[in-house]
Amino acid sequence: MQESSDIAYYIDVLRRRKYQFILPAGIIFSMVLVLAFVLSPVYKSTATILIEDQGIPQDLVQTTVTGFIEERLQSISQIVLSHGNLLNIIKEFDLYPDLLGKYTTEEIINKMRDDIKLEPITAEVTNQYSGRPASATVAFTLSYEGRRPQKVAQVANVLTSLYLKENLKEREDKARSTFEFLELQLSELRSEILELESQIATFKEEHVNELPELLVHNMNSMEKLQREMDKVQEQVGTLKNRKVYLEGQLASIDPHLRIVTNDGSRFSTAKEDLEKLRRQYIELTSKYSAKHPAVLALKRQVDSLELEVDAVQSYDLIKRELKKKEQELEVLNKKYSDKHPEVIRLKREIDSLNERLGEASLEDGMFESTMDVPDNPGYIQIQTQIASTELEISETERLYTELKRQYGKFQSRVVNTPQVEQEYKILLRDYENAQVKYQDVNTRLLAAREAKGLEQSQLAERFTLIDPPIVPEKPIRPNRLALILVGFVLSMGIGIGVGVVLEFMDRSIRRAEELSDIVKYPVLAIVPYWETEVEARSIVRRKWITLLTGVAVVVVGVACVHLFYMPLDIIAVKVIRKLALNF
């Protein structure tokens, strides 16, 4: 009984508050309905581009274009969606005419950037190196949204072409720039190697005998020269000892000792022979005439010996005169200086006598004097041996000096070798590093040339258009039906809310329980409400108005659907097609 009373109460509230409920709900729903049909349709044209992998196995040819596909897509997007490209597209297709003059060019371009969507399509693949599953971008979609379907498709086609063209251009540019960079590096390394080779050649020429590879040879040469020097030094000592020995023997021999023959007679001197021949000549002239052959022969012998004896006597005279002048000069030197006229004169006379003495000694076979010329053959032989020994000593000492000079030269080479080796190693290390780098760059250049050919032949990773943009048949937004449903629910909620609020704010007493609660006495009877004739006619009139309003709303709604959403004939065809397919 209580539940029936509550239901009647709510029905009474609903009947009493129907205008407070219908009016706000109707206003909100009308606004949403108008908004749903006033909003301009937005069309979207989408292209699907497949990212195809390299046509030739990467084990055979490596591409020089690396990096993640997402990064390259962003790089290409920055180029395609640049200010200049978008401005050209806007001018070419006369886009956003309603925004021109109201917004700046930069704002219109930003609006176009917002209308362009690039969405990658990923797939789960197995990593060829780690073998683990991973997500990879295998394709991407490129779409453009606008209010005119034809232009939307045209702009989407242009953007797709720009992406495909820019991808090829970017890959070819990277491959070409990589090749040109490596080629330049190779040229610089080639020049560096030639320069180092020139420096090494010059260094070798300047230190040809001090190079590290000649260290063993120089040390062996030093050792060999040291042995030869020791040998020569020992030889010099032996010769000096021999000279001393010979000089000792010479001192014990009389230089004028006549040699006695086997029969006891001794050899005569030239002077004695001359006296003997003169006596024989006097005896013969006493017997024979001056023209006798024996006298003539003896005469020639005497003349010859006289010349020899006279030469010796002249040599002795010069030598005695020279000795006398030297003694006088020695006395004068103690008294006067070298510039004294007497000293100068004596020096000139001594020089002149020395010249005459030299000429006489040459003419007379190196005899010193008749008194000093030894005539003992043994003495002369030992003198000859001493002179020969002195010559040998002189020659051996000269040889020792030469060996010592060569030893010093090799020693200097050995001493300088560490410093030369350090500088030489620096040059060789730079040269080897340049060679290694040259080989490395040359290898990479060959790979870059192959990669360049790969890109030019379009056998590398490329974008393939698998779904070109088409003219959209229906807009993607607004979803008018959903918007109407949402508006209906919203209007109903607002109407109910307004009615509830007004009911709670109304303090009128409408039920017997409320009156009983106030007066604290039970209600004995309820008098019902009687409608007048005027009120009855008014109710009928409101019903007709309500019916006509509903019909008008339906007609206006159908007209809006036909004008702003879809023609009614198309809707009918779709409905029939759907019903036919369902059957």
C-alpha positions as CSV (number, residue, x, y, z in Angstrom):
1,M,0.0,0.0,0.0
2,Q,2.9,2.3,0.9
3,E,4.7,1.5,-2.4
4,S,1.6,2.3,-4.4
5,S,1.4,5.6,-2.6
6,D,5.1,6.4,-3.4
7,I,4.6,5.5,-7.1
8,A,1.6,7.8,-7.3
9,Y,3.6,10.5,-5.6
10,Y,6.4,10.2,-8.2
11,I,3.9,10.2,-11.0
12,D,2.2,13.2,-9.6
13,V,5.6,15.0,-9.4
14,L,6.4,14.0,-12.9
15,R,3.1,15.3,-14.1
16,R,3.4,18.5,-12.1
17,R,7.1,19.2,-13.1
18,K,6.8,18.1,-16.8
19,Y,7.4,21.5,-18.2
20,Q,10.4,22.2,-15.9
21,F,11.8,18.8,-17.1
22,I,10.9,19.1,-20.8
23,L,12.0,22.7,-21.3
24,P,15.7,22.4,-20.2
25,A,16.0,19.0,-21.8
26,G,14.5,20.2,-25.0
27,I,16.8,23.2,-25.1
28,I,19.9,21.2,-24.5
29,F,18.9,18.5,-27.0
30,S,18.1,21.1,-29.6
31,M,21.4,22.8,-29.1
32,V,23.2,19.4,-29.4
33,L,21.1,18.5,-32.4
34,V,21.9,21.8,-34.1
35,L,25.6,21.4,-33.2
36,A,25.6,17.9,-34.6
37,F,24.3,19.0,-38.0
38,V,26.1,22.3,-38.1
39,L,29.6,20.9,-37.6
40,S,31.4,20.7,-40.9
41,P,32.4,17.2,-42.0
42,V,36.0,16.2,-41.9
43,Y,37.4,13.8,-44.5
44,K,40.6,11.8,-44.3
45,S,42.6,10.2,-47.0
46,T,45.3,7.7,-46.0
47,A,48.2,6.1,-47.8
48,T,50.0,3.0,-46.6
49,I,53.7,2.8,-47.3
50,L,55.6,-0.5,-46.9
51,I,59.2,-0.4,-45.7
52,E,60.9,-3.0,-47.8
53,D,64.2,-4.5,-46.7
54,Q,67.4,-4.5,-48.8
55,G,67.1,-6.5,-51.9
56,I,70.7,-7.9,-51.8
57,P,71.8,-9.7,-48.6
58,Q,73.7,-7.5,-46.2
59,D,76.4,-10.1,-46.0
60,L,77.3,-9.2,-49.6
61,V,76.8,-5.5,-49.7
62,Q,76.5,-3.2,-46.6
63,T,74.5,0.0,-47.0
64,T,76.0,3.2,-45.6
65,V,72.6,4.6,-44.6
66,T,72.2,3.4,-41.0
67,G,70.0,4.3,-38.0
68,F,66.5,3.5,-36.9
69,I,63.7,3.8,-39.3
70,E,61.8,5.9,-36.8
71,E,64.6,8.5,-36.8
72,R,64.8,8.6,-40.5
73,L,61.0,9.0,-40.7
74,Q,61.2,11.9,-38.3
75,S,64.1,13.4,-40.4
76,I,62.1,13.1,-43.6
77,S,59.0,14.5,-41.9
78,Q,60.9,17.6,-40.9
79,I,61.9,18.1,-44.5
80,V,58.5,17.4,-46.1
81,L,56.6,19.4,-43.5
82,S,58.9,22.3,-43.8
83,H,57.4,25.8,-44.0
84,G,58.2,26.2,-47.7
85,N,56.7,22.8,-48.8
86,L,53.5,23.3,-46.9
87,L,53.1,26.9,-48.1
88,N,53.4,25.7,-51.7
89,I,50.9,23.0,-51.2
90,I,48.4,25.4,-49.5
91,K,48.8,27.8,-52.5
92,E,48.6,25.1,-55.1
93,F,45.3,23.5,-53.7
94,D,43.8,26.6,-52.2
95,L,43.6,25.1,-48.8
96,Y,42.0,26.7,-45.7
97,P,40.3,29.6,-47.6
98,D,38.2,30.3,-44.5
99,L,41.3,30.9,-42.4
100,L,43.1,33.3,-44.8
101,G,43.0,36.8,-43.6
102,K,41.9,35.7,-40.1
103,Y,45.1,33.9,-39.0
104,T,48.7,34.3,-39.8
105,T,50.5,32.2,-42.3
106,E,52.4,30.4,-39.5
107,E,49.2,29.5,-37.7
108,I,47.7,28.1,-41.0
109,I,50.8,26.1,-41.6
110,N,50.6,24.7,-38.0
111,K,47.0,23.8,-38.6
112,M,48.0,21.9,-41.7
113,R,50.8,20.1,-39.7
114,D,48.1,19.1,-37.2
115,D,46.0,17.7,-40.1
116,I,48.8,15.5,-41.3
117,K,49.2,12.3,-39.4
118,L,52.1,9.8,-39.7
119,E,51.6,6.6,-37.8
120,P,54.1,3.7,-37.9
121,I,52.9,0.1,-38.2
122,T,54.9,-2.3,-36.1
123,A,55.1,-6.0,-36.1
124,E,56.7,-8.6,-33.8
125,V,59.8,-9.9,-35.5
126,T,62.8,-12.0,-34.4
127,N,66.1,-10.2,-34.0
128,Q,68.5,-11.8,-36.5
129,Y,71.5,-11.1,-34.2
130,S,70.1,-11.8,-30.7
131,G,67.3,-14.2,-31.7
132,R,64.9,-12.5,-29.3
133,P,61.5,-11.2,-30.3
134,A,61.3,-7.5,-30.9
135,S,59.0,-4.9,-32.3
136,A,60.0,-3.4,-35.6
137,T,58.4,-0.8,-37.9
138,V,57.4,-2.5,-41.1
139,A,55.2,0.2,-42.6
140,F,53.6,3.5,-41.9
141,T,50.5,5.3,-42.8
142,L,50.4,8.9,-44.0
143,S,47.0,10.7,-43.9
144,Y,45.6,14.1,-44.4
145,E,42.4,15.5,-43.0
146,G,40.3,18.2,-44.6
147,R,36.8,19.3,-45.4
148,R,36.9,18.7,-49.2
149,P,37.3,15.0,-50.2
150,Q,38.9,15.7,-53.6
151,K,41.5,18.0,-52.3
152,V,42.2,15.8,-49.3
153,A,43.1,13.0,-51.6
154,Q,45.2,15.2,-53.8
155,V,47.1,16.6,-50.9
156,A,47.6,13.1,-49.5
157,N,49.0,12.1,-52.8
158,V,51.4,15.0,-52.9
159,L,52.6,14.3,-49.4
160,T,53.1,10.6,-50.2
161,S,55.1,11.5,-53.3
162,L,57.2,13.9,-51.3
163,Y,57.9,11.2,-48.6
164,L,58.9,8.7,-51.3
165,K,61.0,11.2,-53.2
166,E,62.7,12.6,-50.1
167,N,63.5,9.1,-48.9
168,L,65.3,8.2,-52.2
169,K,67.0,11.6,-52.2
170,E,68.1,11.3,-48.6
171,R,69.5,7.8,-49.1
172,E,71.3,8.8,-52.3
173,D,72.7,11.9,-50.7
174,K,74.0,10.0,-47.7
175,A,75.5,7.4,-49.8
176,R,77.1,10.0,-52.2
177,S,78.3,12.2,-49.3
178,T,79.8,9.1,-47.5
179,F,81.6,8.1,-50.7
180,E,82.9,11.7,-51.4
181,F,84.0,12.0,-47.8
182,L,85.9,8.7,-47.9
183,E,87.4,9.7,-51.2
184,L,88.6,13.0,-49.8
185,Q,90.0,11.2,-46.8
186,L,91.8,8.7,-49.0
187,S,93.3,11.5,-51.1
188,E,94.6,13.3,-48.0
189,L,96.0,10.0,-46.6
190,R,97.7,9.4,-50.0
191,S,99.4,12.8,-49.8
192,E,100.4,12.2,-46.2
193,I,102.0,8.8,-47.1
194,L,103.9,10.4,-49.9
195,E,105.1,13.2,-47.6
196,L,106.2,10.6,-45.0
197,E,108.0,8.5,-47.6
198,S,109.8,11.7,-48.7
199,Q,110.7,12.5,-45.1
200,I,111.9,8.9,-44.5
201,A,114.0,9.0,-47.7
202,T,115.6,12.3,-46.7
203,F,116.2,11.1,-43.2
204,K,117.9,7.9,-44.5
205,E,120.0,10.0,-46.8
206,E,121.1,12.3,-44.0
207,H,121.8,9.3,-41.6
208,V,122.7,6.6,-44.1
209,N,125.4,5.2,-41.8
210,E,123.6,5.7,-38.5
211,L,120.4,3.8,-39.2
212,P,119.3,1.2,-36.6
213,E,119.6,-1.7,-39.1
214,L,123.3,-0.8,-39.5
215,L,124.1,-0.9,-35.8
216,V,125.3,-4.5,-35.8
217,H,127.4,-3.7,-38.9
218,N,128.9,-0.6,-37.3
219,M,129.7,-2.5,-34.1
220,N,131.3,-5.3,-36.0
221,S,133.3,-2.8,-38.0
222,M,134.4,-1.1,-34.7
223,E,135.5,-4.5,-33.3
224,K,137.4,-5.3,-36.6
225,L,139.1,-1.9,-36.5
226,Q,139.9,-2.3,-32.9
227,R,141.6,-5.6,-33.7
228,E,143.5,-4.0,-36.6
229,M,144.5,-1.0,-34.4
230,D,145.8,-3.4,-31.8
231,K,147.7,-5.3,-34.4
232,V,149.2,-2.1,-36.0
233,Q,150.1,-0.8,-32.5
234,E,151.8,-4.0,-31.8
235,Q,153.6,-3.8,-35.1
236,V,154.7,-0.2,-34.3
237,G,156.1,-1.4,-31.0
238,T,158.0,-4.2,-32.8
239,L,159.4,-1.8,-35.4
240,K,160.5,0.6,-32.7
241,N,162.2,-2.2,-30.8
242,R,163.9,-3.2,-34.0
243,K,165.0,0.3,-34.7
244,V,166.5,0.5,-31.2
245,Y,168.2,-2.8,-31.8
246,L,169.6,-1.6,-35.1
247,E,170.7,1.7,-33.6
248,G,172.5,-0.3,-30.9
249,Q,174.2,-2.4,-33.5
250,L,175.1,0.7,-35.5
251,A,176.7,2.3,-32.5
252,S,179.0,-0.7,-32.1
253,I,180.2,-0.6,-35.7
254,D,183.0,1.8,-36.9
255,P,181.6,3.6,-40.0
256,H,185.1,3.9,-41.5
257,L,186.3,0.4,-40.9
258,R,187.8,-0.9,-44.0
259,I,186.8,-4.1,-45.2
260,V,189.5,-6.6,-45.5
261,T,189.5,-9.1,-48.3
262,N,190.3,-12.7,-47.9
263,D,193.9,-12.2,-48.8
264,G,194.4,-9.6,-46.0
265,S,194.2,-6.4,-48.1
266,R,191.5,-3.7,-47.5
267,F,189.5,-1.7,-50.0
268,S,190.9,1.8,-50.8
269,T,189.0,5.0,-50.7
270,A,188.4,7.2,-53.8
271,K,191.0,9.7,-52.6
272,E,193.6,6.9,-52.2
273,D,192.6,5.5,-55.6
274,L,193.1,9.0,-57.1
275,E,196.6,9.4,-55.6
276,K,197.5,5.9,-56.8
277,L,196.3,6.7,-60.3
278,R,198.2,10.0,-60.3
279,R,201.4,8.2,-59.5
280,Q,200.7,5.6,-62.2
281,Y,200.0,8.5,-64.6
282,I,203.4,10.2,-63.8
283,E,205.2,6.9,-64.3
284,L,203.5,6.3,-67.7
285,T,204.1,9.8,-69.0
286,S,207.8,9.3,-68.2
287,K,207.8,6.2,-70.5
288,Y,205.2,7.1,-73.1
289,S,204.0,10.0,-74.9
290,A,200.8,11.9,-74.0
291,K,198.9,10.3,-76.8
292,H,199.6,6.7,-75.8
293,P,196.4,4.8,-75.3
294,A,197.4,3.6,-71.8
295,V,198.2,7.2,-70.9
296,L,194.9,8.5,-72.3
297,A,192.9,5.8,-70.5
298,L,194.7,6.5,-67.2
299,K,194.1,10.2,-67.8
300,R,190.4,9.7,-68.1
301,Q,190.3,7.6,-64.9
302,V,192.2,10.3,-63.0
303,D,189.8,13.1,-64.3
304,S,186.8,11.1,-63.3
305,L,188.1,10.5,-59.8
306,E,189.1,14.1,-59.5
307,L,185.6,15.2,-60.3
308,E,184.2,12.9,-57.6
309,V,186.8,13.9,-55.0
310,D,186.3,17.7,-55.8
311,A,182.5,17.3,-55.4
312,V,183.0,15.7,-52.1
313,Q,185.4,18.4,-51.0
314,S,183.0,21.1,-52.2
315,Y,180.2,19.5,-50.2
316,D,182.4,19.5,-47.2
317,L,183.3,23.1,-47.6
318,I,179.7,24.2,-47.9
319,K,178.8,22.2,-44.8
320,R,181.7,23.6,-42.8
321,E,180.8,27.1,-43.9
322,L,177.1,26.5,-43.0
323,K,178.2,25.3,-39.5
324,K,180.3,28.3,-39.1
325,K,177.5,30.7,-40.1
326,E,175.1,28.9,-37.7
327,Q,177.5,29.4,-34.8
328,E,177.8,33.1,-35.7
329,L,174.0,33.4,-35.8
330,E,173.7,31.7,-32.5
331,V,176.1,34.2,-31.0
332,L,174.3,37.2,-32.6
333,N,170.9,35.9,-31.5
334,K,172.0,36.2,-27.9
335,K,172.9,39.8,-28.5
336,Y,170.4,41.2,-30.9
337,S,166.9,40.6,-32.0
338,D,165.7,38.9,-35.1
339,K,165.3,42.3,-36.9
340,H,169.0,43.2,-36.5
341,P,170.7,43.7,-39.9
342,E,173.5,41.3,-39.1
343,V,171.1,38.6,-38.0
344,I,169.0,39.1,-41.1
345,R,172.1,38.9,-43.3
346,L,173.4,35.7,-41.6
347,K,169.9,34.1,-42.0
348,R,170.0,34.9,-45.7
349,E,173.5,33.4,-46.0
350,I,172.5,30.3,-44.1
351,D,169.4,29.9,-46.3
352,S,171.6,30.2,-49.4
353,L,174.1,27.7,-48.0
354,N,171.3,25.3,-47.2
355,E,170.1,25.5,-50.8
356,R,173.7,24.9,-52.1
357,L,174.1,22.0,-49.7
358,G,170.9,20.5,-50.9
359,E,172.0,20.8,-54.5
360,A,175.4,19.4,-53.7
361,S,173.9,16.4,-51.8
362,L,171.7,15.6,-54.8
363,E,174.5,15.8,-57.2
364,D,176.9,13.9,-55.0
365,G,174.8,10.9,-54.1
366,M,173.8,12.0,-50.6
367,F,177.3,12.0,-49.3
368,E,177.5,14.3,-46.3
369,S,181.2,14.8,-46.1
370,T,184.3,13.0,-46.9
371,M,184.9,12.5,-43.3
372,D,181.3,11.6,-42.3
373,V,180.6,9.3,-45.3
374,P,180.8,5.9,-43.9
375,D,182.7,3.5,-46.0
376,N,182.0,0.4,-43.9
377,P,179.4,-1.8,-45.8
378,G,178.1,-3.3,-42.6
379,Y,177.6,0.1,-41.2
380,I,175.9,1.3,-44.3
381,Q,173.7,-1.8,-44.4
382,I,172.5,-1.2,-40.8
383,Q,171.9,2.5,-41.6
384,T,169.8,1.3,-44.5
385,Q,167.8,-1.0,-42.3
386,I,167.3,1.7,-39.7
387,A,166.0,4.1,-42.4
388,S,163.8,1.3,-43.8
389,T,162.5,0.7,-40.3
390,E,161.8,4.3,-39.7
391,L,159.9,4.4,-43.0
392,E,157.9,1.3,-41.8
393,I,157.2,3.0,-38.5
394,S,156.1,6.1,-40.2
395,E,153.8,4.2,-42.5
396,T,152.5,2.0,-39.7
397,E,151.8,5.1,-37.6
398,R,150.0,6.7,-40.5
399,L,148.0,3.5,-40.9
400,Y,147.2,3.5,-37.2
401,T,146.0,7.1,-37.4
402,E,143.8,6.3,-40.3
403,L,142.4,3.3,-38.5
404,K,141.8,5.4,-35.4
405,R,140.0,8.0,-37.5
406,Q,137.8,5.3,-39.0
407,Y,137.2,3.8,-35.6
408,G,136.1,7.2,-34.3
409,K,133.7,7.6,-37.3
410,F,132.1,4.2,-36.5
411,Q,132.0,5.0,-32.8
412,S,130.2,8.2,-33.6
413,R,127.7,6.3,-35.7
414,V,127.1,3.8,-32.9
415,V,126.7,6.6,-30.3
416,N,124.2,8.5,-32.6
417,T,122.2,5.4,-33.5
418,P,119.8,5.5,-30.4
419,Q,118.9,9.2,-31.2
420,V,118.6,8.4,-34.9
421,E,116.6,5.2,-34.1
422,Q,114.1,7.2,-32.0
423,E,113.5,9.7,-34.7
424,Y,113.4,6.9,-37.3
425,K,110.9,4.9,-35.3
426,I,108.6,8.0,-35.0
427,L,108.7,8.4,-38.8
428,L,108.1,4.6,-39.4
429,R,105.3,4.6,-36.8
430,D,103.6,7.5,-38.5
431,Y,104.1,5.9,-41.9
432,E,102.7,2.5,-40.7
433,N,99.7,4.2,-39.0
434,A,99.1,6.1,-42.2
435,Q,99.4,2.9,-44.2
436,V,96.9,1.1,-41.9
437,K,94.5,4.0,-42.0
438,Y,94.9,4.2,-45.8
439,Q,94.0,0.5,-46.1
440,D,91.1,0.9,-43.8
441,V,89.7,3.9,-45.6
442,N,90.3,2.3,-48.9
443,T,88.3,-0.7,-47.8
444,R,85.5,1.5,-46.6
445,L,85.6,3.5,-49.8
446,L,85.1,0.3,-51.8
447,A,82.1,-0.6,-49.6
448,A,80.8,3.0,-49.9
449,R,81.1,2.7,-53.7
450,E,79.0,-0.5,-53.6
451,A,76.5,1.1,-51.3
452,K,76.3,4.1,-53.6
453,G,75.5,1.7,-56.6
454,L,73.1,-0.1,-54.4
455,E,71.2,3.1,-53.6
456,Q,71.3,4.3,-57.2
457,S,69.9,1.0,-58.4
458,Q,67.2,1.2,-55.7
459,L,68.1,-2.2,-54.4
460,A,68.6,-1.0,-50.8
461,E,65.9,-0.4,-48.2
462,R,63.0,1.5,-49.9
463,F,59.5,2.7,-49.4
464,T,56.8,1.0,-51.5
465,L,53.4,2.5,-51.8
466,I,50.9,-0.3,-51.3
467,D,47.7,1.7,-50.6
468,P,47.6,5.0,-52.4
469,P,45.4,7.8,-51.1
470,I,41.8,7.7,-52.4
471,V,38.9,10.1,-52.3
472,P,37.1,9.5,-49.0
473,E,33.4,8.6,-49.4
474,K,32.3,9.7,-45.9
475,P,33.7,12.0,-43.2
476,I,35.5,10.6,-40.3
477,R,34.0,13.2,-38.0
478,P,31.8,14.4,-36.5
479,N,29.9,11.2,-35.6
480,R,26.5,12.9,-35.7
481,L,24.6,9.8,-34.4
482,A,26.8,9.4,-31.4
483,L,26.7,13.1,-30.8
484,I,22.9,13.1,-30.9
485,L,22.7,10.1,-28.5
486,V,25.1,11.8,-26.1
487,G,23.0,15.0,-26.4
488,F,19.9,13.1,-25.7
489,V,21.3,11.5,-22.6
490,L,22.7,14.8,-21.5
491,S,19.5,16.7,-22.0
492,M,17.6,14.0,-20.1
493,G,19.9,14.2,-17.3
494,I,19.8,18.0,-17.2
495,G,15.9,18.0,-17.4
496,I,15.7,15.5,-14.5
497,G,18.2,17.5,-12.5
498,V,16.3,20.7,-13.0
499,G,13.0,19.0,-12.0
500,V,14.5,17.4,-8.9
501,V,16.0,20.7,-7.8
502,L,12.8,22.6,-8.2
503,E,10.8,19.9,-6.4
504,F,13.1,20.0,-3.4
505,M,12.9,23.8,-3.4
506,D,9.1,23.8,-3.5
507,R,7.6,24.0,0.1
508,S,3.9,23.5,-1.0
509,I,1.8,20.9,0.9
510,R,0.5,18.4,-1.7
511,R,-0.2,15.2,0.2
512,A,-2.3,14.3,3.3
513,E,0.7,12.8,5.1
514,E,2.6,16.1,4.8
515,L,-0.4,18.0,6.3
516,S,-0.8,15.4,9.1
517,D,2.9,15.7,10.0
518,I,2.5,19.5,10.3
519,V,-0.7,19.8,12.3
520,K,-0.1,16.5,14.3
521,Y,-3.7,15.3,13.5
522,P,-4.9,12.7,11.1
523,V,-6.6,13.8,7.8
524,L,-10.3,12.8,7.8
525,A,-11.2,13.3,4.1
526,I,-9.8,14.5,0.7
527,V,-11.8,16.7,-1.7
528,P,-10.8,15.9,-5.4
529,Y,-10.1,18.7,-8.0
530,W,-12.8,19.5,-10.5
531,E,-11.7,20.8,-14.0
532,T,-13.7,23.6,-15.6
533,E,-14.8,23.7,-19.2
534,V,-12.1,26.3,-20.1
535,E,-9.5,24.2,-18.5
536,A,-10.6,21.1,-20.5
537,R,-10.4,23.0,-23.8
538,S,-7.0,24.3,-22.9
539,I,-5.8,20.7,-22.3
540,V,-7.0,19.6,-25.7
541,R,-5.3,22.6,-27.4
542,R,-2.0,21.8,-25.7
543,K,-2.2,18.2,-26.9
544,W,-2.6,19.4,-30.5
545,I,0.3,21.8,-30.2
546,T,2.5,19.1,-28.7
547,L,1.6,16.7,-31.6
548,L,2.3,19.3,-34.2
549,T,5.6,20.2,-32.6
550,G,6.7,16.6,-32.6
551,V,5.8,16.3,-36.3
552,A,7.7,19.4,-37.0
553,V,10.8,18.2,-35.1
554,V,10.8,14.9,-37.0
555,V,10.5,16.7,-40.4
556,V,13.3,19.2,-39.5
557,G,15.5,16.3,-38.3
558,V,15.0,14.3,-41.5
559,A,15.8,17.4,-43.5
560,C,19.0,18.0,-41.5
561,V,20.0,14.4,-42.1
562,H,19.4,14.7,-45.8
563,L,21.3,18.0,-46.0
564,F,24.1,17.7,-43.6
565,Y,24.7,14.0,-43.1
566,M,23.7,11.8,-46.0
567,P,21.0,11.9,-48.7
568,L,18.0,9.9,-47.7
569,D,18.2,7.9,-50.9
570,I,21.7,6.7,-50.1
571,I,20.6,5.9,-46.6
572,A,17.7,3.9,-48.0
573,V,20.1,2.1,-50.4
574,K,22.4,1.2,-47.6
575,V,19.6,0.0,-45.4
576,I,18.3,-2.2,-48.2
577,R,21.8,-3.5,-49.0
578,K,22.3,-4.3,-45.3
579,L,19.0,-6.1,-45.0
580,A,19.7,-8.0,-48.2
581,L,23.2,-9.1,-47.1
582,N,21.8,-10.1,-43.7
583,F,19.3,-12.3,-45.5
